Amino acid sequence: MKYLPLNPQIFINNRERFTSKMKGNSIAIFVSNDEWPANGDALHGFVQNSDLYWLTGIEQEDTKLILFPDCPDPKYREVLVLVRPNALKEKWDGKRLRATVSV
């Protein structure tokens, strides 16, 4: 890890600031940067999309954030989409975030 973890409240506050400035019934979608191959079996160092990081604090490829503050169903006002973990990729690159679903 490059640095100590930040307080998650920072990212919650950032999302609240962003959504407070959105027009009514609008939606915002943020997509992470891709991994870029350097050659046949190596990748360049991954650098997250700075907007997505500012809103979530997540540094993982294949991540999406959907903000829809006026959605009638509160559980869909903020949606984080993560790629399904791949055991072989995790063996080489480390553990990935996993979705926890609360009903």
KENU-212908 format. One line per field, with one value per residue: residue in three letters; x negated, z, y of N, C-alpha, C in turn. Coordinates in nm, 2 decimals. Each point is the difference from the previous one (the first is absolute). Layout:
BEGIN
type = (ALA/...)
n.u = (X/...)
n.w = (Z/...)
n.v = (Y/...)
ca.u = (X/...)
ca.w = (Z/...)
ca.v = (Y/...)
c.u = (X/...)
c.w = (Z/...)
c.v = (Y/...)
This chain:
BEGIN
type = (MET/LYS/TYR/LEU/PRO/LEU/ASN/PRO/GLN/ILE/PHE/ILE/ASN/ASN/ARG/GLU/ARG/PHE/THR/SER/LYS/MET/LYS/GLY/ASN/SER/ILE/ALA/ILE/PHE/VAL/SER/ASN/ASP/GLU/TRP/PRO/ALA/ASN/GLY/ASP/ALA/LEU/HIS/GLY/PHE/VAL/GLN/ASN/SER/ASP/LEU/TYR/TRP/LEU/THR/GLY/ILE/GLU/GLN/GLU/ASP/THR/LYS/LEU/ILE/LEU/PHE/PRO/ASP/CYS/PRO/ASP/PRO/LYS/TYR/ARG/GLU/VAL/LEU/VAL/LEU/VAL/ARG/PRO/ASN/ALA/LEU/LYS/GLU/LYS/TRP/ASP/GLY/LYS/ARG/LEU/ARG/ALA/THR/VAL/SER/VAL)
n.u = (-0.08/0.04/0.11/0.02/0.10/0.08/0.05/0.09/0.01/-0.13/0.01/0.06/-0.08/-0.10/0.06/0.02/-0.13/-0.04/0.07/-0.04/-0.10/0.05/0.03/0.12/0.02/-0.12/-0.08/-0.09/-0.09/-0.08/-0.10/-0.05/-0.12/-0.05/-0.03/-0.13/-0.01/-0.11/0.03/-0.04/-0.08/-0.01/0.03/0.03/-0.07/0.09/0.07/0.07/0.11/-0.05/0.10/-0.02/-0.13/0.02/0.09/-0.10/-0.11/0.06/-0.10/0.11/-0.06/0.06/-0.01/0.13/0.03/0.13/0.02/0.11/-0.03/0.07/-0.07/0.12/-0.08/0.00/0.02/0.07/-0.01/-0.07/-0.05/-0.06/-0.05/-0.02/-0.12/0.05/-0.03/-0.12/0.01/-0.02/0.08/0.08/-0.03/0.00/0.12/0.04/0.05/0.12/0.06/0.08/0.10/0.06/0.09/0.06/0.09)
n.w = (0.00/-0.08/0.07/0.11/0.04/-0.09/0.08/0.00/0.11/-0.03/-0.04/0.11/0.07/-0.07/0.02/0.13/0.00/-0.06/0.07/0.10/-0.09/0.00/-0.13/0.02/0.04/0.05/-0.08/0.08/-0.10/0.09/-0.08/0.05/0.02/-0.12/0.01/-0.02/-0.10/0.06/0.01/-0.05/0.11/-0.02/0.11/-0.05/0.09/0.07/-0.06/0.12/-0.06/0.00/-0.10/-0.05/0.01/-0.04/-0.07/-0.02/-0.04/-0.11/0.01/-0.07/-0.10/-0.11/0.05/0.04/0.00/0.04/-0.02/0.07/0.05/-0.11/0.01/-0.04/-0.04/0.13/-0.02/-0.10/0.10/0.07/-0.12/0.06/-0.12/0.05/-0.05/-0.05/0.12/-0.05/0.04/-0.13/-0.03/0.10/-0.06/-0.12/0.01/0.08/0.12/-0.04/-0.02/0.09/-0.08/0.09/-0.01/0.03/0.05)
n.v = (-0.12/0.10/0.00/0.07/-0.08/0.06/0.10/-0.11/0.07/0.01/-0.13/-0.03/0.09/-0.06/-0.12/0.03/0.05/-0.11/-0.09/0.08/-0.01/-0.12/0.01/0.04/-0.12/0.04/-0.06/-0.04/-0.03/-0.06/-0.01/-0.11/0.03/-0.03/-0.13/0.05/-0.09/-0.04/-0.13/-0.11/0.01/0.12/0.07/0.11/0.08/-0.05/0.10/0.02/0.00/0.12/0.02/-0.12/0.02/0.13/-0.07/-0.09/0.04/-0.05/-0.08/-0.03/-0.07/0.03/0.13/0.01/0.13/-0.03/0.13/-0.03/0.12/0.01/-0.11/-0.04/-0.09/0.03/-0.13/0.07/0.08/-0.09/-0.04/-0.09/0.00/-0.13/-0.02/-0.11/-0.03/0.00/-0.12/-0.02/0.10/-0.04/-0.11/0.07/0.06/-0.09/0.00/-0.02/0.11/-0.03/-0.03/0.08/-0.09/0.11/-0.08)
ca.u = (0.08/-0.08/0.03/0.10/0.13/0.07/0.13/0.10/0.09/-0.05/0.06/0.15/0.02/-0.03/0.12/0.11/-0.03/0.02/0.15/0.07/-0.01/0.06/0.14/0.11/0.02/-0.11/-0.08/-0.14/-0.06/-0.14/-0.06/-0.14/-0.10/-0.03/-0.14/-0.06/-0.11/-0.13/-0.05/0.09/0.04/-0.02/0.09/-0.05/0.06/0.14/0.03/0.14/0.07/0.00/0.13/0.06/-0.07/0.05/0.13/0.02/-0.13/-0.04/-0.11/0.01/0.05/0.14/0.10/0.09/0.08/0.12/0.07/0.13/0.06/0.14/0.06/0.10/-0.04/-0.13/-0.12/-0.07/-0.05/-0.14/-0.03/-0.14/-0.01/-0.13/-0.02/-0.01/-0.14/-0.06/-0.10/-0.13/-0.04/-0.03/-0.12/-0.11/0.02/0.05/0.15/0.09/0.12/0.12/0.13/0.08/0.14/0.09/0.14)
ca.w = (0.00/-0.01/0.10/0.10/-0.05/0.04/0.06/-0.10/0.00/-0.10/-0.13/0.02/-0.01/-0.14/-0.08/0.03/-0.07/-0.14/-0.03/0.03/-0.11/-0.12/-0.03/0.03/-0.08/-0.09/0.05/-0.03/0.00/0.00/-0.04/0.03/-0.11/-0.03/0.01/-0.14/-0.02/-0.04/-0.10/0.00/0.13/0.10/-0.01/0.05/0.13/0.00/0.06/0.00/-0.04/0.12/0.05/0.07/0.13/0.08/0.05/0.06/0.06/-0.05/-0.10/-0.06/-0.14/-0.02/0.11/-0.05/0.10/-0.06/0.10/-0.05/0.13/-0.01/-0.02/0.10/0.09/0.07/-0.01/-0.13/-0.01/-0.02/-0.03/-0.03/-0.08/0.01/-0.08/0.08/0.03/-0.08/0.09/-0.06/0.00/0.14/0.04/-0.05/0.02/0.13/0.02/-0.06/0.08/-0.02/0.03/0.11/-0.03/0.12/-0.04)
ca.v = (0.12/0.12/0.10/-0.05/0.02/0.12/-0.02/-0.01/0.11/0.09/-0.03/0.02/0.14/0.04/-0.03/0.09/0.13/-0.01/-0.02/0.12/0.09/-0.06/0.04/-0.10/-0.12/-0.03/-0.12/0.01/-0.13/0.01/-0.12/0.00/-0.01/-0.14/-0.05/0.00/-0.09/0.05/-0.09/-0.12/-0.05/0.10/0.12/0.13/0.03/0.05/0.13/0.01/0.12/0.08/0.03/-0.12/-0.01/0.11/-0.03/-0.13/-0.04/-0.13/-0.01/-0.14/0.01/-0.05/0.04/0.10/0.06/0.06/0.09/0.05/0.04/0.01/-0.13/-0.03/-0.11/0.05/-0.09/0.01/0.14/-0.02/-0.14/-0.03/-0.13/-0.05/-0.12/-0.13/-0.05/-0.11/-0.07/0.00/0.14/0.04/-0.07/0.08/0.14/0.02/-0.01/0.10/0.04/-0.09/0.06/-0.05/0.04/0.00/0.00)
c.u = (-0.09/0.01/0.10/0.14/0.06/0.14/0.10/0.10/-0.04/0.07/0.15/0.03/-0.02/0.12/0.12/-0.02/0.03/0.15/0.08/0.00/0.06/0.14/0.10/0.01/-0.12/-0.08/-0.15/-0.06/-0.15/-0.06/-0.15/-0.09/-0.02/-0.14/-0.05/-0.11/-0.13/-0.06/0.09/0.05/-0.02/0.09/-0.07/0.07/0.14/0.01/0.15/0.05/0.01/0.14/0.06/-0.07/0.05/0.13/0.01/-0.13/-0.04/-0.10/0.00/0.06/0.14/0.10/0.08/0.08/0.11/0.06/0.13/0.08/0.15/0.07/0.11/-0.04/-0.14/-0.12/-0.07/-0.04/-0.15/-0.03/-0.15/-0.01/-0.15/-0.01/0.00/-0.15/-0.04/-0.11/-0.14/-0.06/-0.04/-0.13/-0.12/0.01/0.05/0.16/0.07/0.11/0.11/0.13/0.06/0.14/0.08/0.14/0.09)
c.w = (0.00/0.11/0.10/-0.06/0.04/0.06/-0.11/-0.01/-0.10/-0.13/0.00/-0.02/-0.15/-0.08/0.03/-0.06/-0.15/-0.04/0.03/-0.11/-0.13/-0.02/0.03/-0.10/-0.10/0.06/-0.04/0.01/-0.01/-0.03/0.03/-0.13/-0.03/0.03/-0.14/0.00/-0.04/-0.10/0.02/0.13/0.11/-0.02/0.05/0.14/-0.01/0.07/-0.02/-0.06/0.12/0.05/0.08/0.13/0.09/0.06/0.08/0.09/-0.04/-0.12/-0.06/-0.14/-0.01/0.10/-0.07/0.12/-0.07/0.11/-0.07/0.13/0.00/-0.03/0.10/0.10/0.06/-0.02/-0.13/-0.02/-0.02/-0.02/-0.04/-0.07/0.00/-0.10/0.09/0.02/-0.08/0.08/-0.06/0.00/0.14/0.05/-0.03/0.05/0.14/0.00/-0.06/0.10/-0.04/0.04/0.12/-0.02/0.13/-0.05/0.11)
c.v = (0.12/0.10/-0.06/0.02/0.13/-0.03/0.00/0.12/0.11/-0.02/0.01/0.15/0.05/-0.04/0.09/0.14/-0.01/-0.01/0.13/0.10/-0.06/0.06/-0.11/-0.11/-0.03/-0.11/0.02/-0.14/0.02/-0.14/0.00/-0.01/-0.15/-0.03/0.00/-0.09/0.07/-0.09/-0.13/-0.04/0.10/0.12/0.12/0.01/0.06/0.13/0.02/0.14/0.09/0.04/-0.12/-0.01/0.10/-0.04/-0.13/-0.04/-0.14/0.01/-0.14/0.02/-0.07/0.03/0.11/0.06/0.07/0.08/0.05/0.04/0.01/-0.13/-0.03/-0.11/0.04/-0.09/0.02/0.15/0.00/-0.14/-0.01/-0.14/-0.04/-0.13/-0.12/-0.04/-0.12/-0.06/0.01/0.14/0.04/-0.07/0.09/0.14/0.03/0.00/0.12/0.03/-0.10/0.08/-0.07/0.05/0.00/0.02/0.06)
